[in-house]
């Protein structure tokens, strides 16, 4: 069995004593602080001392319980990146509106039962104090920190998790997930509960799409909106302007649409800051300190250090870039931080009063080209499933030329394979068929039976069908991909394979992919680090929305064959999928990495999709007076950059 624990809190008693110190007093072992809210944070104040001055003032006025009553018995201890911070100040950032809600989750909304450590080498306890797997990885027993509280002061207990899992995500009236065999939860006591999984998964505790949703459903707040707990829920819904209790619950709880999570300021939270002005398409979203936040620094001071976080809602990336150049963001690493914008941002660092921090990408490839192995047309499908055809097309791409022209010489030829830094790096997978050799490509095509041409000089398959295809790319995603594909199309035409580049509006591109209508398409290559194990979309047909080379095979895997759109894979592909099932069922980390290496060896043999080159490091900007931000961080949606860097310990000092 695999168990993880955290250590005890340091100096909690001292912190509580410091919190009670009077205005402008210096107490032995405590730093100086002022209870005047106008003097919080920023320049000139002392180190953090127990709790934020504004909260200490509320305690003294009798409007808030003492600090020791607000913290759990064993708070999560966060080690500041540089130093103990100062209380006060506002973190200024931006979003592009409701659709840009993931930036909120990555900055102020990352509090799962388990979380990634900053280095992204392991998952560590968070809301859970300990986690224990059964031997077959079908059951997980969690023990919560005793004394956790929601932002409104109510206890966070096993009841909240059981409610979220059983009454929300197992309720077919509320979520589509109820038909996909989600886990079941069982309360053992107030701080202990058991999750029983439909499919064994030793990865579930560290990362699952359901994880963040099962810890943001406060039962005491939401039960009045749920028909199982309130017989008058439909009447309440009508009074509040909803058509049904389910519609009301979805909006109140943020079910099925994560953006809704940030649009209800009334719902209690476990995050460092709570919403006071909700997310909208214009204006700004404002969050303020959670007085019951359950983490402290190494001196026992309650986090977060910052009073508020403000996200201005801007209309596009150009406006965001202008704001960045003006020095209006304290920390930001999304949208405007492109390679094209780097020179102007670098030139403006002094006047904008900011610095760069490095983003080490988990993305393993700039471009992943997918031949649709499940295409509805039998002739196209037969050509694309011919591995020799795919190998020839790979040798026909001059990756070095693309790197020089499109990526300013940055990167190296690479297939769809984990990066060198990954614990299961496979050099053979990364480098196979990346050598540019047009003669070899032509020879392979000839030997594979595509040696005849039609009257237009285009190669034909053995049944006489021209090798003429469409490569689709999303036009509003990344210009470098379009530039790369224009070069690829030209190179393939030199092999007498007729390929036309079709740039599509992104929604149409996605619809065609999900409906299995594309012939060849291109996207960026995610999952090159530890996330390769958690989201192996490019290494096997395992992601029903993103494994572009065989979406219906992935739908078969994800639905146990029950999705009407699914196609049953060939036996060798099913065997490959079974290897991944072995990976996720293995509770021993070392054995799991070995199995992952076996899985990638079969990926090498299958050669599902083509890559172009490695993605180079990115960057974010940090105001010079904004502290405790690491100089470099992994960059990945699975990692949730920058959340594992513990934004609650960021602080401002001139």
N, C-alpha and C positions, 0 to 999 in steps of 0.2 A: 504494500500500500504506500501511497505517496502523500506525505503530510507536510504542510508548510506553516510556520508560526512566526510571530513577531515578538520582539522583546518588550520589557516593561517600560513604562514612562519614566523619564528622568526628571526629577525636581518638580513634580506636580504640586507638592505641598508648598514649596517655595513660591511657585507661580501664583498659587491662590493667595498666599500672604501678600505678595507684591500687588495683586489686583486690588487689595483692600487699602493700599497706601493712599494717604490723603493728597490733596492738591499741592503740587510743588514740593512734596517731601522726598527726601532721599532715604531709602531703607537699606540696611545692610544686605548685600547680595542682590539688590535690585537696581536697575538703572533709573534715571530721572525721567518722569513723564508729566504731562499736563493734562488735566481733564477738560480743558477748553477746546471744544471741537474745532474752533478756527485755527488752532495751532497744531492740529494733527499732521504728522507726516512731513514729506517734502524736506525743506532745508532747516538745519539747525536743531532738530529734535534729537532726543536720546534714542538709544536702542529700544526695541520693543520690550515691554515690561508687563507680562502677565496676560493682559487683554487690551483691546483698543480703548483709548481714553473715552470715546463716546459710549462704549458699552459699560465701562466702569461708572460713568456718570448716571447711566440708567439704573445700574445696580444700586447706587447710593440713593437714588430717588425712589427706589422700590418698584421700578417698572420692569425689572429683569432679575431673575434669580442669580445668585452668586456664581462665579465661574466654575467652582468645583461641582455645582449642581447641574451645570450645562454640559460638562465634558463627560465622556464615558469613563468607566473605571480604568481602562487601559487604552488611552487615545493612540491613534496612529502618530508615530513620531517621524517628522520630515526633517532631514538634514539639509539646511540651507546650502545652496550651491557655492556661495562665496562667504557669506557672513550672516549673522542674525540681522534681520531687517528692522525697519522703522514703520510704525503704523501711520496710515493716512494716504491720501492721494488717489488719483483716478487713472486707470489704464484706459487709454484712448485707442480705439481700433475702428474697424468698419466692416460692413457686409454689403452684398449686392441685393439684399431684400430677403423675402421669405424663402426663396429657393436656395439661399446660401446658408441655411441653418447648420450644415455640418461644421462651419467655422466656429459656431457657438459651442457645439459639442466638443470640439478639439481644444477649446481654450477654457471654458467655464463649466463644462458639463461632463466631466469624465470621473465618475465615482462608481465603479462596479464592485462586486464582491471581491474580485481579484483585479489586479492592475499590472501593467508592465513596469519593470524597473526602468530607470532613466536610460541605462545602457542598452536596453532591449535584449538582455540575455536570458531573462526568466520572468515568470509571472510571480508576483508577491501578494500576500494578503492585503486587503484594503478594508472594506466594510466587514468582511469576514476576518475573524482572528485566526481561524484554522480551516483547512480543507482536507478531506480524506476521501480517497477513491476506494470503491470495492475492487477486488482483484480483477474482475472482468470489465471494469470501467463502465458499468451500467448504472451504478449508483454513486452519488456524491453527497457526503455529509458535511454540512457547513456549520460552523459555530461563529455567531456574530459577536462583535465586541459588546460587552454588557454596558448598558446605559446610553446607547446611541439615541439621538433625538432628531426628529425632523426640525425644519427651520421655524416651525410654530411652537416648538417645545414638547410636542407629543412624542412618545417613545416609538422608535423604529425597532420592530421585533420580527420574529419568524412569521407572525400573522400577516405582515405586509407582503412578504415574498410569496407565501401560500396563496394569498388573495390574487396577486398579480399573475401567478402561473395558472392556478386552477380556475379562478373566476373570470379572468380576463382572456388569457391566451388559449385556454381550453374551451372558451365559450364561442360556439359557431356563429352566434348572432353578432359577435363583436369583431372577430378576426378570421381571416382566411387561414391563419396558421392552425386553427383548431382541426382542420381537415388534414393536416400534415404531420399528425402524431407528435405534437410538442411534448416536452417533458411533463411529469407530474410532480407536485410538491407535497411533502408530508411534514407537519409540525411535530417535533419531538418535545421541545419545551420552548420557552420564550426566546431563547437565543440559539436554538439548534433546530435545524430542519434538514430533510433529505430530499434530494432531487433524483427521480428515477427517469432515466433516458430511454427513449424508444429504441434508438440505435446507440450502442456503446461508443463513448468518445472520451478519451483521456485529454482531449484538447478543450473540452467544453468549459471548464472552470476558468481557463485563461482567456478564451475568446469565443464568443458566440454572438450572433446578431441579436439574440434575445437578452443578453446579459444586462445591457444598460436599461432595458425596458422593465426588468423585474425588480429594480430597486428605485424606481421613480413613480410607484403607484401606491401612495399612502392610503391605506384602507380606511382610516378614520375620516378622511376627507371625501373619498370617492364612493363609499358604500351608499350614500344617500342618492347617488345617481344611478345605482345598479338595481335592476328589477328584483334580483334575488335577495336583496337586503332592504328594499323599500318597495312595498306593494304599490305605492303611489308615484313611482318613478315616471310613468308616462304622463301623469297629470303635472308633475313638476316640469317635465320637458316642455309641455304645452305652455305652461306659465312663463318659461324662459325663452320661448320662441322657437323651439325645436319640433320636428315632426314626430320624433320617437325618443324613447329613453336611450336607444343605442346611438343615435346621432348626438344626443347630449353627452353621453359618456365618452364618445370618441373625441369630442372637442375638449371636454374637461380634462381627460386623461392623456391626450396625445396618442391615442391608439390609431394605427394604420397610417399616420402621417406625422413624422417626427417633428415637423415644423410647428405643429400645434403645441408641443411641449413648451415652446418659448412664447406662446401667445396667451397663456393663462397665468397671470401674476398671483392668483389666489392659491394655486396648488403648492403645498409644502415641498421642500426639496432637501436633499442631502449635500448639495453642491456648496462650494465656498461662498458664493454670492447668490442671492435670490432675485428674481425678476421683479422690478417695480414699475417699469414701463415696457410693455410687451413688444415683441417683434411685429413689424408691419412692413408694407412695401415702401414706406417713406418715413422720414423722421429719424428716430434713433431708438435702440433698445438699451435700457438702463438696468443694471443689476447692482444691488447693495449688499454689504456684508451680512452673512448668515450668523446671527449671534450664538447659534447652537452648533456651529461647525466643530467637528470632532477630531481635528488634527492640531498638533502643536509642533513647535520647533524643538531643537535639542535642549533648549533652556526652559522648556515648559510653557512658552508663550503661545496663546491660542492664535491660530491662523484663521483667515488670511491677514496679511499685512495691509493690503490695499483696501480702501473704503469702498470703492465703486469700480465697475467696468462699464464703459460706454461704447457702443458700436453705432457709429453714424451709418445710416443706410444711404448708399450712393448709387447712382444710376448705372455706372459702367466702370471698367478697369481704367480708362483714361482719367476719369475724375479721381479715382483712387490713387493713381500714380501722381497726379498733381498734389493731392493732399500729402502723400508721402514725401515728395520733394520739398514741401513746405515745412516738414518736420512736425506734422500733426498727429503722427502715430507713435505710440510708445514701443509697441512691438507688433510686427505683422509679418506674415510669411505666406500670403495667399494672393493669387490673381495677378497682381502687377509685377511680381518678382520674377520676370522672365529673363531669358538670356538677352533678348533684344533691349530690354530696359536697363540692364546692368550698367552699361557705360555711363548713362546720364545719372543714375542713382549713385554710382561711385564718385562721379565728379562733384556731386552736390552734398557729399557727406558732411563737410565742415559747416556749410551754411545751413544745412538742415538739422545739424546737431544729432546725427545718428551714426551708427556703425553697422557693419555687416556681421551676421552670424551664418555659419555654414550649415546647409541642409544636405546630409548624406542620403541619397535616394535609395529606397528599396527597389524602385523601378529598375528592372534589369535590361530593358531594351527600349530604344527610342521608337521603334516600329515593329509590331508583330503582324505579319501577313498570314491570313488564314484562307486556305482553299477549303471550301465548304464540302466536307467529306460526306455530308448527309443531304446533298442537294436533291431536289425533287426530280430533276431530269436525270434519267439513268445514264445517258452518255456522258454528261458532265461529271456525274458522280463517279463513274468508272475511271475517268482520266484522273480526277483529283485523288482518288484512293490509290493510285499507282505511285508507290513510294519513289520509284525511279524517276518519274516525272517531277516530283517535288524536289528530289535531289538535283536534277538537272537545272531546274529553275533557280535553285539556291546558288549553284555554281555560276549561273549566268548573271548574278548581281555583283557589281563592283562596289563593295562596301567601303573600301578605302576612298574611292572617289566621292561617294555620298558624304562620308565623314568630313573630307576636306572642304567640299563645296557648301554643304548645309550646316555642318556643326563646327566650322572653323578649326578643323583638325582635332577636335576633342572627342575621345572615345576610341573604342577598338571594335573590330568585327566580332559579332556575337550572335548566337542563336538564342532561342527561348530557354534560358538556363539561369540558375541562381548565380548571384555575384560571387566574386572571389572571397568576400568576407563571410559568406554564409557557412554554417557548420556542415552543410552537405553539398558543398561546391563540387561540380562534376565538370572537369576540364574538357573531356571528350564531348559531352553534350554541348558545351558552350561553343566549341570550335569546329565541330563537324560541318563539312560542306560549306565553310565560309570562304574558302580560297576562290578568288575570281579566276575562272578559266573558261572562256567562251568556247574554245575548241572541245574541251572535255564535256561541257554542257551539251553541245551539238552531238557529240558522239553518243552520250547517254540517251538522248532523245531518239537518235537513229536506232540504237540497239533495242530500245523499248517499244519499237514499232511505229514511231511517229516520223518515219523517214520520207514519206511522200508529201508533196505539196499540191495545193489546188491551183487553179488558174491565176489566183491573186498572189501566189507565192507563200501562202500560209500553210503550215504543217496541218496534216489531218490525222485523225485517229484511225485505227485499223478498219473501222466501219465507214470511213469516209467523211466523218464529221469534222469540220475545221476546228483547230485549236484557237478559238476566238472567244474571249471572255471579257467580263466587266469587273474592274477593281473599284470598289466603292469606298469612299473616305468621308468622314464628317467634316464639313467645311467650316464649322464654327468651333473647332476644338483646338488644334495646334497647327499653325502655318508650316512648321518644319516638317510635319508629316506629309502635307500636300507636296512640298518641294521634293521630299525624298521619293515619293511615289511617282512624281513626274519623271524622275531619273530612272526609277525601276522599270516603268512602262517602256521607256526607250530602249533599255538594255534587253528586255524580253522580246521586243519587236525585232531586235537584231538576231534573235534566235529563230525568227520566223514564227513566233507565237504572237498572235494578235490580241493585245490587251488594251482596253480603253479605260482610262481613269475617269470615274464618275464622282464628282464632288457633290454631296447631298447635304441638305439641311439635317441637323443632328437628330431631330425627332424622327424624320423619315428613315434615316440610316439605322436608328435603333429599332424601329418598327420592322424594317425589312430583315434585320438580323434575327429578332425574336420570332418572326414568322417563317424563318428558314428560307428566305427568298433571295439572299445574296449569293453571288458566285464566289468572288474573292473579296475580302475586306481587310481593313487595317485599323489598328488601335495601338495604344502604347502598351508596353510590356510590364504589367504589375508583378509583384510578388517575387522579388529577387533576394530577400533576406530571410529572416525567421518566418516571415509571412508566407513563404513558399509552402510551408507545411500547413498553415491554417487556411490558405486560399490558393490552392494549386491549379488555378483556372487554366494556365497555359501548359501544364505538365500532364494533364489528362482531362477527359470530358467530364468535369466534376462541378462546374458552375453553370447552372441552367440559364443564366442570363449573360455570361461573359466568355464561356469557352467557345469562341466564335467559329472554330474549325468543325464543331459538331454539337451544336446546341441541342438537337433532339436526343443525342446520346446522353448528354448531361441531364436533360429532363428525365430520362429513364432512370438515371442514378438517383436524382434528388427525390423522385416520387415513388421509388420502388416499382417503376413501370406503370404507375396508375395515371400519369398525366396523358391525356388523349393526344397531345402533340408529340409524345415521346417516340423514339425509335430504339428498338433493342440493338445494342452494339454487337459486332462480331465477337466470337469467343475469345480471341486474343485480347481485345479491348476490355471485355468483361473481366478477364484475368488480371489485367492491369488495374482496373477499378478495385478488384478484391484486395490487391496489394495495398492500396491506399486505405481500405477499410482496416487492414491489419495495422497500419501506421497509427490511425486514430484510436484504435482499441488498446494500444500498448501503454501501460502506465509507467514503465521504466524509461526515463528520458534517454539514456544511452542506447537502449535497444530500439527506442522509437526513431532516433536519428539513423541507426543502421538500416531500419526498414525503409526510412525515407530515401536513403541512398539507393536501396534496391529498387524502389519505385521510380526514381529518376533514371536509373540504368535502363529500365524498360521504356521510359519516355524517350531516351536516346534512340532506342531501337525503333520505336513507333514513328518518330519525327513528324509530329502532327502539324507543326506550323513553322514558318520562317521568321528569323529575326534579322535585324540590320546591324545595330551597334549599341554599346553600353551607354546608358544615360549618365551624364556628368553631374557633379554636385551642384545643388542650387544654393539659394541664400535667402535670408530674411533680414529685416532691418530692425534695429533696437536703438531707442533713444539713449543718449549718453548718460542720462540720469536715471535710467531704468536698470535695476540690478538683479542679480541672481539668475540671469538667463545664461545657460551654457553657451560656449563659443561654437559648439557644433551639436547637432541632434540628428538622429535618424529621421527620414522623411517617408511616411507611409500612412495610408488610411487605416491600416490594421493597427499600427502603432498609435495612431491618433495624434500626430504631431500638432502642437508641442505638449500635449497634456501630461505625458509621463515625466516631464521636467518639473512638475509640481508648480503650476502658476500661482498657487496660494502662497508661495514663498517669494514671489517677485515683490520688489519694493522700489520706491522712488526716493532718491536723494540727490540734491544738486551737487 
